[in-house]
Amino acid sequence: MNQQETICALATPQGIGALAIIRVSGPETFRNVNKIFRGVDLEKAKANTIHYGKIMDGERMIDEVLISVFKSPKSFTKEDSVEISTHGSEYIVRYVLKLLIKSGCRMANPGEFTQRAFLNGQFDLAQAEAVADLISADSEASHQIAINQLRGGFSKKLAILREKLVHFASLVELELDFGEEDVEFADRDDLRALIIELQSQLEPLISSFESGNAIKEGIPVAIIGAPNAGKSTLLNALLNEEKAIVTDIAGTTRDVIEDIVFIEGQKFRFIDTAGIRHTEDIIESMGIERSRKAMHTAKIIVFLFDNEANKLFLDQLEKETTNAEILWVQNKIDLNQDFESKADVKISAKNDIGIEDLKKVLLAKIKLQSSQDTTVTNLRHYEHLLKANEALTEVLNGLDLGITGDFLAQDIRLSLHHLGEITGTITTEDLLANIFGKFCIGK
């Protein structure tokens, strides 16, 4: 990427709207935009100001616009940049971009504005990735995690860990320079204590990925029960629409049906499954097998029953589950008033009784970490945290075996490398291309 080039791109979604915003950033921003703008001289304009004027192609007016001026280093990219607010006509947007290219700009690559911000020291790589998470956040919880990461909470934790490890790494490396004199600058007991301390802080970050990823993608909730327990009716009640077919015929649902519901800002992915029972029907058997798979991958399982036989059957199924939260829900309370059971929630899905209570209990089952800046949602971060932790384990093993400083240094360097890959202290061109290539153009 050539940062001496001035780039431009549409920063708002494509399509017809009231307004569109075109971004320009780079060393020739003001000079290039001045060629097509009639208003003030942008090179002489004060930073952080907005100016009214016209976009012109020679003597032809293309649009009346507002231009926001940002001067280096006080801009998103830390470069001279402007944002041109035009009317939202696709024709106008295309025309203005064409004029900018004729004046010396080039079209930006996906994520190039954010990549320049990273390379210019606006934020680290983890914070840059949080920009993409913030754009795609579709729930209150995922938005909060992205905001906290963008503010640098996660990065600060990693920086503290890395700083402690760098100190000991330098002492071990120093020993290598005095190899023939058999000196020991890094106290091995202190090093062991440090590694144990670092792992005690890394492991919660690693374990937070499962819940963090579920928050980002939506908490998977499998509705499990016998045929005709009311699973499809419950899904329809939660969605407030007739998503699933409901009949009195057992085995109506042959496949899993999935949809999203937002409950107080939290995204849930509800999965209606085929009723689990013994059947000779090949197609229904396939649906039941998919129900069992959904049960094993769900974070929450709603065991729905309406009579004692259903309840006993689900008691057996509970033994098949892994680490999912179990929620026992008794259905059809308006019909089976003589049947009493110990259930977390009692509902009538058909008559919309107890549905709000069910939603509250579902929220209570999600134990979000009190400090959301430590929640890991990014698979790349998770993989590097795992590898960093594994390298630290090798350091402990080396200390137990009494290996020499050069082998200890190798494992310490490896751990530092993986921590550095997360924040961008250590980067490669391929890594940056992969990360920023997933951004939208204009961001």
N, C-alpha and C positions, 0 to 999 in steps of 0.2 A: 504494500500500500504506500502510495506516494503522498505524504502529507503536505507537500508543496502545491498540490493541485487543489483547486476550489471545487467543492461538490455541491450538488443540489438534488432535491427530491421532494415529492409530495409527502407531508407528514400526517395528513388526515386520510381516512379511508377513501378509496376510490368510489366514484358514483356521484350522482347529483345531490347537492345539499345547499343549505343557505350560504355556508362559507367553506373555504378550503385554505389550508396553510401550507406554504412551500418553504422549506428550509434551505438556507445557503450557508456554507461554512468553509473557511480557508483563508489564506493570506490575501487573496485578491477579491474577497467578498464585496467590499464597498465599491471598489473600482468597477467590478463587473456589473453590479446591480445599478450603479449610477448611469451606465450606458442605456438602460431601458426605463429608468425611473425619473419622472418629472415631479419634483417637490423640493426637498432640501438636498444639500450635498451630504451624503451619508458619511463621507470621510471626515467631515467637520462636525457631524452631529454628536451630541453627548451620548455617553453609554446609558443603556437602560431607559431609552426614550422611544416613543411611538410617533410616527410621522405619517400624515395623510399626503397622498399624491396620486399620480397616474402612471400606469405601465404603458409605454409607447413603443410602437414599431415604426420608427421614422416619424412621420407626421400623423400616423393612425393611432388613435387611442384604443387600447385593448380592454382596460378595466380601471376602475377607481379602487385603490387599495390602501391598507394600513401596513406600515413596515415597522417592526420592532427591531431595535438596534442593540446588539450586544458586542462589547469590545473586549478583546483578550486582556487578561485571562479570566474575566468575569462573564463566562458563558458556559453552556453545557459542555461544549467540546474544548473549552479553554482557548479557542481560536476566535478571530473576528467572525461574527455570524449575524444573519438577519432571519427573521421569519416574516414572510409576505402573506398577508391575509387578503385573499381575493374572494370574489363571489364563487359559489360552488359549481359552476358550469364545467363539465368535462372539457369542453372546447377551450374555455379560458385557461384552465390548468395546463392543458397540452401546449397551448400557445405560449404561455409564460415560461414554461420549462424549455421550449424550443428557443426562445429569445435568450434565456440564461446560458444555454449551451453555445449559441452563436456569440455571446459576449465573452466566452472563455471558461465557463464552468463545465463540469462533466457530471453525468448522472451518478449518484452515490450507489454503492453496493449495499446489499442487505446488512443492516447493523453497523454501517460504517461511521455514523455519527457517534454511536456509543463506543465503538472501537477506538475512535480518536480520543474520546473523553478518557478512556482507560489508559491509552498510551501516553496521554499528556498529564497523567497523574490526578485526574479528577476523582477517581475512586479505584479500588482494586477489582480484580476479576470476579470475585464472589459478589461484590456489589453491582457490577455490570450485569451479571446474570440475573440479579434481583430485579433489574429494570424490566427484563422480559417477563419475569414472573408477575410483576406488578401490572403490566399491560394485560396479561392473560387472566389475572385474578377474577374469579366470578363468584366469590363468596366472601363474607366478612372475615372468616378465619384465614383463608389463603391470602387475602389482602393484607391482614395484620402481619403475617409471617414475612411477606415480601417487603413491607415497609420497614420492619425491624432489621431485616438483612440489608436493605438499601442504606439504612442509617449506620451500618457497620458493626452491629452487635456480634454477629457470627465472626466477622473478620478480627475484631478485637480479641475475642477468645483465642483464636488461632495464633494471633501475633504474640500474645503472652506466652502461650505454650512453646512457640518456636524460639522466642527469645531465651527462655530458660534452657532449652536444649542446645542452642547455639553456643552458650557460654561453656557448657561442658564439652561440647564438640571441639571447641578451640583448644581446651586444655589437653584433650586426648590427642589432637593433631600435633600439639606442641611436643608431646612425649615422643612422637615419631622422629622429631628433629634431633632428639638426644638418645636415639635407640641404643647406641653402644654404651651409654653411661647408666642404663637401667634405672632411670628416674621415673617418678610417678607424680604428675601434677594434679590429675583428677582422682580425688579420693573415691575408691570403688564403692564404699558404703553410701556415700552421698549420692553417687551416680545411681545406685540401685533405688534409693529413696525417691530420687527425682523421676526415674522411669515409672515407678509405681504411682506416683502422684499424677504424672502426665496421663497414664492409662486410665486412672480413675476419672479424669476429666474427658478423655476421648470416648470412653465406652458409653456414657449417656448420650453423647452426640450421635454415635453410631446407632444406638437403639432407638433414637428418636425418629429415624428415617421411616420406619414402617408407619407410624402414626402421622408423621409429617407428609409423607407421600399420599396417604389416604385423605388427609385434609385438602391437599392440592387437587387430587383427582376426584374426590367425593368418597364419603364413607360407604363401603359396600355393605348393604343389609340384605341378607337372604331371608325370604319368607318361606318357612318350611312347615309342612304338615301333611296330614292324610288327605286323600281326595275329599272334596266337598267340605273342607274345614273352613272355607271362606277366604282363601289366600288371594284369589283374583279380585274378590269384592273389596278386600282390604287395600290392595294396590290401587284400585279405582278410587276408593275413599281418600287415600293419601294424596293422589294426583288431582282429585276433584274432576275427573273425566272418565269416560268409559274406554279405558285403554285395553283392558283384558276382557275376553268373552266370558260371561258368567251364565252357567246353566245348572240345573239340578242333576245333570248326567255326570257321573264320576269319570274322571280322566279327561275332562275337556281340555285342560292345558297340557299340551304335548311337548312344549319347549319352554325355555326360560324367556321371560319378558322383562325388560329392564327400562327404567326411566329415572329421572332426576327430580328430587324435591328439595327445596331450600327451607330449612327450619331455623328461624332466628339467625340467619346469616351463615349457617353451616350447610354444606352441600352433602346430601345423601344420595347414594345410588341404590334404589330399591329394586330387588330382583324377585319377581314372582316365579315360582318353580312348579314343575309338575308334582302332583300329589304322590307321595312315596307309598307304594304298596307292592305286593307280589302280583305280577300280571304276565300273561302269555303274549300280549300284544307287543310286537317288535318295535313299532314306532313309539308307543308309550314307554316301553323299557328304555329306549334311548333318551327320552325326556327325563325319566327318573334318574338315569346315570348322570345327566347334566345337572340335575338338582343336587345330587350328592357332591359334585365338583364345586358348585356354587356354595354349598355349605362349608366346604373345606377352605375356600378362598375368602369368604366373607369376614369382615371385622366384627359384625354383629349378626346374630341369628335370632330371628323372631320365630319361636316355636308356637304355632297357632293350633289350638285344639278347641273342640266344642263338647267333648264328652270324655268319660273315664277311659274308654278304649283308646281314643286318640292320645290321651295323656300318657298312658302306659307305653304306647308305641314310641312316643317321642322320648320317653325316659331312656329307652334303648338306643335311640339315635344319638342322644347326647354324648354317649361314650365314643362316638366316631369323630366328634369335633376336635379341633386342635386348640388354638389360643383365642378363639372368638368369644366375645361377650354373649352370654345367653340371656334372652328376654322371653319369659313365659307369658303368653297372651291368651286369655280365654275369650272365645268369640261366641256370638249368638246368645248373649245373656238375656235377651228379651224373650227367647224361645225356651231355653233350658234353665228356667229359674230354680228348679229343684237340684241342679248340679252345682255343687260348691267345690272350689279348688283353691289351692294356694297359687295364685298367679300374680305376676308383677303388675299386670294391667288387665282389666276386664272391659270388653267392648262389644258393641254390635256394629260390625262394619257396614251392614246393609242399612241400618238406621242412623249411622253417623254418631253413635253413642260411644264416648270414651276415646275418640280419635285424638283430640287435643291432649288428653292425659298420656296417650301413647307417645306423642311427639315429645312431651316434656321428659318422659323416662328415657327415650332415645338420646336426647341431649345430655342427660345425666350420665349415660353410659360412656360418653366421650370425655375422657379425662385429658383435656389439653394441658400441656406443660405450662406451669405458672410463668415461666420466663420464655416467651416465644422466640426471642432472638437466638436461642440455642436449638431450635427445631430445624432439622436437616430435611429438605424436600428435593434436593438435586441429586440425581443418581451419580453424577461425576464426583461430587463432593463425598458422597457415601463411599464410593470405591476407593478414593484416595485416603479417607479416614481409616478404612479397613487396612489398607496396605501400610499406612504409617504406624498403626497399632501393631500389626504383625512384625514390622521391623523393630519396634521397641521390645516386643516379646523376645526376639532374637538377641537383643542386647542383654536382657536378663539371663537368657540361656547361656550366653557367652560369659557373663559374670560368674554364673554357677560353675562353669567348666574351667574358669581361670584362663581364658584365651587372651592373646596378646592385644595391645592397643590398636594395632593396624586393622584387625578384624572387627573390633568394637567400633572403630571409627567408620568403617564401611557401613555397618548397620545404622549407626546414628545419622550418617549422611543420607542414607536411603529414606529414613523417616522424615528428615528435614526436607528432602526433595518432594515427598508426597504432600506435606503440609504446604510447601511453597507453590505447588501446582494448583492448589485450591484458590489461593488469593492472587496468583499471577506473579509472585516473586520469581518463580521459574516458569517460563513459557516457551512454546515453540510456535512457529508460523502455522503449522498444521492445526494445533490446538485452537489458536485464535480464529482461524478460518472456519473451523467446525462450530465453535460457539457462536460467533457473530453471524455466520451464514444462516442461522435459524431465526434471526430477527427479521422483522418486516423492513422493507425499504423505507427510508425516511426516519428510522430510529437507529 
